[in-house]
């Protein structure tokens, strides 16, 4: 256990973020008898808490709601002694033997830090965008696509991610509208050929979303054609937004990142700073899913244990 002084408590491990990566790290850290602190400014579960249902995580054959999954992770981490504090992270001084995290709840100190702050979807900034998150508006086709089986789905974006996810959604949807603000896609030619020739897909060129509308669930999208400035309503059962994601690393300085702000790590989740690890969507990686985030968290925690030893 970490010692306490009259001035400050020093944790063995501070975990930034209580998504699947962060809470899995807390479970493994607690089981290793470390003094673990988790800081999270939203509800436990991270981005998956916005999903109506998690259907592709092993061990839940009937699926589980994103909120419930996050609650179970939090309960399990607490069972192994993790202290979880609701706080917004403002700054992190990660150099030196003792690292300092400045938050809305004060300063915290730790011998190791695991950054598991995830990403945030880049938003359009239009009416209804916040209101219908998790109620028809999604950012993860793999997570939520099956819930719109035989429905009408809008996919907003024109890059590789938007086209890949639209193609994935053709497994479930009756009709897909790919809404793109330009007159040509930004996706690679191979993906463009697939989407443009797919019988279920209609591309709405030179079109932007003006608002998301409905009652308890998303029911329609107001769109505008940029060439003639005409607006119309598009009835849909769901919409998927792919205009980019932003890694939550703005508070972090002095660690190696790529050009987009994702943290570069080794396969052992080590960053360029000793004693600082990264796990989950916030790091540069191939697949961003709950199951890979959990794996990252386990590895990061055990590497932190090894570092402390």
C-alpha positions as CSV (number, residue, x, y, z in Angstrom):
1,X,0.0,0.0,0.0
2,X,1.2,3.6,-0.7
3,X,2.4,5.6,2.3
4,X,0.6,8.8,3.4
5,X,2.3,11.9,4.7
6,X,0.9,14.9,6.5
7,X,0.9,16.8,3.2
8,X,-0.5,14.4,0.6
9,X,-1.4,10.8,-0.1
10,X,0.5,9.1,-2.8
11,X,-1.4,6.4,-4.7
12,X,0.4,3.4,-6.3
13,X,-1.7,3.9,-9.4
14,X,-3.9,6.7,-10.7
15,X,-6.2,5.8,-13.6
16,X,-7.6,8.6,-15.7
17,X,-10.9,7.5,-17.1
18,X,-13.5,4.9,-16.0
19,X,-14.4,3.2,-19.2
20,X,-13.7,-0.5,-19.9
21,X,-10.0,0.1,-20.1
22,X,-9.7,2.2,-17.0
23,X,-11.9,0.0,-14.8
24,X,-10.3,-3.2,-16.0
25,X,-7.0,-1.7,-15.0
26,X,-8.5,-0.8,-11.6
27,X,-9.6,-4.4,-11.2
28,X,-6.2,-5.8,-12.0
29,X,-4.4,-3.2,-9.9
30,X,-6.7,-3.8,-6.9
31,X,-6.1,-7.6,-7.2
32,X,-2.4,-6.9,-7.1
33,X,-2.9,-5.1,-3.7
34,X,-2.1,-1.7,-5.1
35,X,-3.7,1.5,-3.8
36,X,-5.7,2.6,-6.8
37,X,-7.5,5.8,-7.6
38,X,-9.8,6.3,-10.6
39,X,-10.8,9.7,-11.8
40,X,-13.8,10.1,-14.2
41,X,-15.9,13.1,-15.0
42,X,-18.9,11.2,-16.5
43,X,-20.7,8.0,-15.6
44,X,-18.7,4.7,-15.4
45,X,-18.5,2.8,-18.7
46,X,-17.2,5.6,-20.8
47,X,-18.5,5.9,-24.4
48,X,-20.2,2.5,-24.2
49,X,-22.6,3.9,-21.7
50,X,-24.1,5.9,-24.6
51,X,-25.0,2.6,-26.4
52,X,-28.4,1.2,-25.9
53,X,-27.1,-2.3,-25.9
54,X,-23.7,-4.1,-25.8
55,X,-24.1,-7.2,-27.9
56,X,-20.6,-8.3,-28.8
57,X,-18.8,-8.6,-25.4
58,X,-18.0,-12.2,-24.5
59,X,-20.1,-13.7,-21.7
60,X,-23.3,-11.8,-22.3
61,X,-25.2,-14.0,-24.8
62,X,-28.4,-11.9,-24.4
63,X,-26.5,-8.6,-24.5
64,X,-26.4,-5.9,-21.8
65,X,-27.2,-2.2,-21.7
66,X,-24.1,0.1,-21.9
67,X,-25.1,1.8,-18.7
68,X,-25.5,-1.5,-16.8
69,X,-22.2,-2.8,-18.1
70,X,-20.4,0.3,-16.8
71,X,-22.1,-0.1,-13.4
72,X,-21.0,-3.7,-13.2
73,X,-17.4,-2.7,-14.0
74,X,-17.5,0.0,-11.4
75,X,-18.9,-2.4,-8.7
76,X,-16.2,-5.0,-9.5
77,X,-13.4,-2.4,-9.4
78,X,-14.7,-1.1,-6.0
79,X,-14.8,-4.7,-4.7
80,X,-11.1,-4.9,-5.2
81,X,-10.5,-1.6,-3.4
82,X,-10.3,1.0,-6.1
83,X,-11.3,4.4,-5.0
84,X,-13.4,6.1,-7.7
85,X,-13.8,9.9,-7.6
86,X,-16.0,12.0,-10.0
87,X,-13.7,14.7,-11.3
88,X,-12.7,16.5,-14.5
89,X,-9.0,16.2,-15.3
90,X,-7.4,19.6,-15.9
91,X,-3.7,18.9,-16.1
92,X,-1.2,16.1,-15.5
93,X,2.5,16.6,-14.5
94,X,3.7,13.1,-15.5
95,X,7.5,13.6,-15.0
96,X,9.4,12.6,-12.0
97,X,9.0,9.8,-9.5
98,X,5.7,11.1,-8.2
99,X,3.2,12.2,-10.8
100,X,0.6,15.0,-10.1
101,X,-2.9,15.2,-11.5
102,X,-4.8,18.4,-11.2
103,X,-8.6,18.0,-11.3
104,X,-11.8,19.7,-10.4
105,X,-11.7,17.9,-7.1
106,X,-8.1,18.9,-6.2
107,X,-4.7,17.5,-6.7
108,X,-3.8,13.8,-6.6
109,X,-0.5,12.1,-6.6
110,X,0.6,8.7,-7.9
111,X,3.7,6.6,-8.6
112,X,2.2,5.4,-11.9
113,X,-0.5,6.8,-14.2
114,X,-2.7,4.9,-16.7
115,X,-4.3,7.2,-19.2
116,X,-7.6,5.7,-20.3
117,X,-9.5,8.9,-21.2
118,X,-10.8,7.5,-24.5
119,X,-12.1,9.7,-27.4
120,X,-15.0,11.9,-28.1
121,X,-16.9,12.0,-31.3
122,X,-16.5,15.1,-33.4
123,X,-19.9,16.7,-33.4
124,X,-21.8,18.7,-36.0
125,X,-23.1,21.3,-33.5
126,X,-26.7,21.1,-34.7
127,X,-30.0,21.0,-32.8
128,X,-31.0,17.5,-31.4
129,X,-27.5,16.2,-31.5
130,X,-27.2,15.8,-27.7
131,X,-30.9,15.0,-27.1
132,X,-30.9,11.9,-29.4
133,X,-27.5,10.4,-28.4
134,X,-28.3,6.8,-27.4
135,X,-31.9,7.3,-28.6
136,X,-31.4,6.7,-32.3
137,X,-28.1,8.7,-32.8
138,X,-25.1,6.5,-32.5
139,X,-21.3,6.6,-33.1
140,X,-20.7,2.9,-33.2
141,X,-22.2,0.7,-35.9
142,X,-20.6,-2.5,-34.5
143,X,-22.2,-1.7,-31.1
144,X,-25.7,-0.6,-32.3
145,X,-26.2,-1.7,-35.9
146,X,-28.2,-4.8,-35.0
147,X,-30.8,-2.7,-33.2
148,X,-31.9,-1.1,-36.5
149,X,-32.6,-4.3,-38.4
150,X,-34.8,-3.7,-41.4
151,X,-34.8,0.0,-40.7
152,X,-33.8,3.2,-42.5
153,X,-30.5,4.5,-41.4
154,X,-28.5,7.6,-42.1
155,X,-24.7,7.6,-42.0
156,X,-23.2,11.1,-41.9
157,X,-19.6,11.4,-43.3
158,X,-17.6,10.6,-46.4
159,X,-14.3,9.2,-45.2
160,X,-13.1,5.7,-44.7
161,X,-14.8,5.2,-41.3
162,X,-18.2,6.4,-42.6
163,X,-18.1,4.2,-45.7
164,X,-16.8,1.2,-43.8
165,X,-19.6,1.5,-41.2
166,X,-22.2,2.1,-43.8
167,X,-21.2,-1.1,-45.6
168,X,-21.3,-2.9,-42.2
169,X,-24.8,-1.6,-41.6
170,X,-26.1,-3.0,-44.9
171,X,-26.2,-6.3,-43.1
172,X,-29.0,-5.0,-41.0
173,X,-30.7,-2.0,-42.7
174,X,-33.3,-2.0,-45.3
175,X,-32.1,1.3,-46.6
176,X,-29.0,3.5,-45.9
177,X,-28.6,7.1,-46.8
178,X,-25.0,8.2,-46.9
179,X,-25.0,12.0,-46.3
180,X,-21.9,13.8,-47.5
181,X,-21.3,17.5,-47.7
182,X,-19.1,17.2,-50.8
183,X,-19.7,15.9,-54.4
184,X,-17.2,13.1,-54.0
185,X,-16.2,10.8,-51.1
186,X,-12.9,10.9,-49.3
187,X,-12.7,7.2,-48.7
188,X,-10.2,5.0,-50.6
189,X,-11.2,4.0,-54.1
190,X,-11.9,0.3,-53.1
191,X,-14.4,1.4,-50.5
192,X,-16.0,4.0,-52.8
193,X,-16.6,1.3,-55.4
194,X,-18.3,-0.9,-52.9
195,X,-20.6,1.7,-51.5
196,X,-21.5,3.3,-54.8
197,X,-22.6,0.0,-56.2
198,X,-24.5,-1.3,-53.2
199,X,-28.2,-1.7,-53.9
200,X,-29.2,-0.7,-50.3
201,X,-27.2,2.6,-50.3
202,X,-28.3,6.0,-51.6
203,X,-25.7,8.8,-51.4
204,X,-27.0,12.3,-50.8
205,X,-24.3,14.5,-52.3
206,X,-23.6,18.1,-51.3
207,X,-25.8,17.7,-48.3
208,X,-25.5,18.7,-44.6
209,X,-27.5,17.9,-41.5
210,X,-29.4,20.9,-40.0
211,X,-31.1,19.1,-37.1
212,X,-32.1,15.8,-35.6
213,X,-35.8,15.5,-34.8
214,X,-38.3,13.2,-33.1
215,X,-40.1,12.4,-29.9
216,X,-38.6,9.8,-27.5
217,X,-36.5,8.4,-30.3
218,X,-35.0,9.9,-33.4
219,X,-37.5,10.0,-36.2
220,X,-36.2,12.3,-38.9
221,X,-33.3,14.4,-40.0
222,X,-33.6,17.9,-41.5
223,X,-31.1,18.1,-44.4
224,X,-30.0,20.9,-46.6
225,X,-28.7,20.7,-50.2
226,X,-25.7,23.0,-50.4
227,X,-26.1,23.6,-54.2
228,X,-29.6,25.0,-54.2
229,X,-30.0,25.7,-50.4
230,X,-33.2,23.6,-50.3
231,X,-34.2,21.8,-47.1
232,X,-36.1,18.6,-46.6
233,X,-37.0,16.1,-43.9
234,X,-35.5,12.6,-44.1
235,X,-37.5,10.0,-42.1
236,X,-35.0,7.5,-40.4
237,X,-35.0,5.0,-37.6
238,X,-31.4,5.7,-36.7
239,X,-28.4,7.8,-37.6
240,X,-24.6,7.2,-37.3
241,X,-22.2,10.1,-37.1
242,X,-18.7,9.7,-38.6
243,X,-17.2,13.0,-39.1
244,X,-14.1,12.1,-37.0
245,X,-13.2,11.4,-33.4
246,X,-11.0,13.4,-31.0
247,X,-8.7,11.7,-28.5
248,X,-9.1,13.2,-25.0
249,X,-5.5,14.1,-24.5
250,X,-5.7,17.9,-24.4
251,X,-4.7,17.9,-20.7
252,X,-1.5,15.8,-21.3
253,X,1.9,17.3,-22.2
254,X,5.3,15.6,-22.7
255,X,4.2,12.2,-23.9
256,X,4.7,11.0,-27.5
257,X,1.5,11.2,-29.6
258,X,0.8,10.9,-33.3
259,X,-0.4,13.8,-35.5
260,X,-4.0,13.3,-34.4
261,X,-3.3,13.3,-30.7
262,X,-3.5,9.6,-30.0
263,X,-0.9,8.3,-27.5
264,X,1.8,6.1,-29.0
265,X,2.5,3.0,-26.9
266,X,4.4,-0.2,-27.0
267,X,2.5,-3.5,-27.1
268,X,2.9,-3.5,-23.3
269,X,1.0,-0.1,-23.1
270,X,4.1,1.8,-22.2
271,X,4.3,5.4,-23.3
272,X,7.4,7.5,-23.9
273,X,7.4,8.5,-20.2
274,X,8.5,5.9,-17.5
275,X,5.6,5.0,-15.2
276,X,3.0,6.4,-17.5
277,X,0.8,3.9,-19.5
278,X,-2.1,4.3,-21.9
279,X,-5.0,1.9,-22.5
280,X,-8.1,1.8,-24.7
281,X,-9.3,4.1,-27.4
282,X,-6.9,7.0,-26.4
283,X,-3.9,5.1,-27.7
284,X,-3.0,4.6,-31.4
285,X,-4.3,1.2,-32.3
286,X,-6.1,-0.8,-35.0
287,X,-9.4,-1.8,-33.3
288,X,-11.3,0.3,-30.8
289,X,-13.8,-2.0,-29.1
290,X,-14.8,-2.7,-25.5
291,X,-13.1,-6.1,-25.6
292,X,-9.8,-4.6,-26.8
293,X,-10.0,-1.7,-24.3
294,X,-10.4,-4.2,-21.5
295,X,-7.4,-6.2,-22.7
296,X,-5.3,-2.9,-22.9
297,X,-6.4,-2.1,-19.3
298,X,-5.3,-5.5,-18.0
299,X,-1.9,-5.2,-19.7
300,X,-1.3,-1.6,-18.5
301,X,-2.1,-2.5,-14.9
302,X,0.2,-5.5,-14.8
303,X,3.0,-3.4,-16.5
304,X,2.4,-0.8,-13.8
305,X,2.8,-3.5,-11.2
306,X,6.1,-4.6,-12.8
307,X,7.3,-1.0,-12.9
308,X,6.5,-0.5,-9.2
309,X,8.4,-3.7,-8.3
